[in-house]
């Protein structure tokens, strides 16, 4: 199956340990535990991966990241990437070509991603987890047993058209 995993970036980055570094591939930039475990899961069970960054949007592993930053999708709307820009990235990167899109984040991201992928069915296998500890445990267990996480498919609502009157 042609599948895409969307993994979180995380606060911890390579510049925390190596501030002298300049531009690095996105696949090397994010070093936190959740990101690493999500990436391992994606490498085992998915055919492609994108890192979801509140600053840069959807990053391929080879895309360059030039500096440290600390943003999340809960930061002020002015400082994060817009839903419109994320939708454009989905089109430019042909992210709707996949048979399955799996999002390896908790429930906080769902309402945001519903706006980015309107009308699309997305797998949120970690949405039931009650916290980071459960997420990390489930990701590790899936990789250790070579058994993918149980699916939790959500059909995103279609894009709402604004009334023109």
ChimeraX attribute file (.defattr): number of C-alpha atoms within 10 A of each C-alpha:
attribute: neighborCount
match mode: 1-to-1
recipient: residues
	/A:1	9
	/A:2	11
	/A:3	18
	/A:4	22
	/A:5	25
	/A:6	23
	/A:7	25
	/A:8	25
	/A:9	27
	/A:10	21
	/A:11	16
	/A:12	18
	/A:13	21
	/A:14	17
	/A:15	18
	/A:16	13
	/A:17	10
	/A:18	9
	/A:19	11
	/A:20	8
	/A:21	12
	/A:22	12
	/A:23	12
	/A:24	18
	/A:25	15
	/A:26	20
	/A:27	21
	/A:28	14
	/A:29	22
	/A:30	24
	/A:31	19
	/A:32	15
	/A:33	13
	/A:34	23
	/A:35	23
	/A:36	19
	/A:37	21
	/A:38	26
	/A:39	24
	/A:40	15
	/A:41	23
	/A:42	25
	/A:43	14
	/A:44	14
	/A:45	19
	/A:46	20
	/A:47	14
	/A:48	17
	/A:49	23
	/A:50	23
	/A:51	24
	/A:52	22
	/A:53	19
	/A:54	23
	/A:55	15
	/A:56	17
	/A:57	20
	/A:58	24
	/A:59	22
	/A:60	16
	/A:61	17
	/A:62	11
	/A:63	16
	/A:64	17
	/A:65	19
	/A:66	14
	/A:67	14
	/A:68	18
	/A:69	13
	/A:70	11
	/A:71	16
	/A:72	19
	/A:73	17
	/A:74	10
	/A:75	11
	/A:76	9
	/A:77	12
	/A:78	7
	/A:79	12
	/A:80	17
	/A:81	17
	/A:82	17
	/A:83	17
	/A:84	11
	/A:85	14
	/A:86	20
	/A:87	19
	/A:88	13
	/A:89	17
	/A:90	17
	/A:91	12
	/A:92	9
	/A:93	13
	/A:94	10
	/A:95	17
	/A:96	13
	/A:97	13
	/A:98	14
	/A:99	11
	/A:100	19
	/A:101	23
	/A:102	22
	/A:103	26
	/A:104	25
	/A:105	22
	/A:106	18
	/A:107	16
	/A:108	11
	/A:109	16
	/A:110	17
	/A:111	10
	/A:112	12
	/A:113	16
	/A:114	20
	/A:115	18
	/A:116	21
	/A:117	21
	/A:118	15
	/A:119	14
	/A:120	16
	/A:121	18
	/A:122	21
	/A:123	19
	/A:124	23
	/A:125	22
	/A:126	24
	/A:127	19
	/A:128	12
	/A:129	16
	/A:130	11
	/A:131	12
	/A:132	14
	/A:133	10
	/A:134	13
	/A:135	22
	/A:136	18
	/A:137	12
	/A:138	18
	/A:139	23
	/A:140	16
	/A:141	15
	/A:142	16
	/A:143	19
	/A:144	10
	/A:145	8
	/A:146	12
	/A:147	12
	/A:148	17
	/A:149	16
	/A:150	11
	/A:151	13
	/A:152	14
	/A:153	14
	/A:154	15
	/A:155	13
	/A:156	18
	/A:157	13
	/A:158	12
	/A:159	12
	/A:160	8
	/A:161	6
	/A:162	6
	/A:163	5
	/A:164	4
	/A:165	3
